Amino acid sequence: MPAAQTDSAAPKTGPAAVPPVARPGFLQNWEFNGGQLTLPFKIRKMEEKNTFRLTTDVTIGGYIGASKVISEKHNYRLMVPISAGLTFINLDNSVSALDLETPAADVVPGITWCTGLILQLGDCNVGLVVGKDYASEVGDDWQYNGKFWWSFAIGYAFIGGKED
């Protein structure tokens, strides 16, 4: 029986026939993702003293963002998230100027938005995040309402298997 002849000039079919999209170097390996972002503290500038104040205004929210693979060998990625969420703002006499009676609970809800850069190093994450908070109820009376803050993002993936 004669061997089948193949024609190298014949068009190929299947997945290998589609050429990859060519992108410039920096735009290669970007992926879109989303998830949950928690910030347990914020660092705020105290204008009157030219110092910074660490506050425990916890923010819990979702994020969408883009991540770029910077090392496939070590599973390193750079992520740029955009987040919005609910924040719990701790009030005391040094951070608000209220003419109202102080409620029993010195915590008011607010909303926040933030963005930053987060470096994923395998199962660990480290980064810097900046954003603004907007307090409900006290609004403009809160000295940090609508002013920038910054925070460190630190995380570890406790669950999830390693890819082989």
Buried (B, 14 or more C-beta within 10 A) or exposed (E): EEEEEEEEEEEEEEEEEEEEEEEEEEEEBBEEEEEEBEBEEBEBBEEEEEEEBEBEBBBBBEBEBEBBBBEEEEBBBBBBBBBBBEBEBBBEEEBBEEEEEEEEEEEBEBBBBBEBBBBBEEEEBEBEBBBBBBBEBBEEBBBBBEEEBBBBBEBEEEEEEEEE
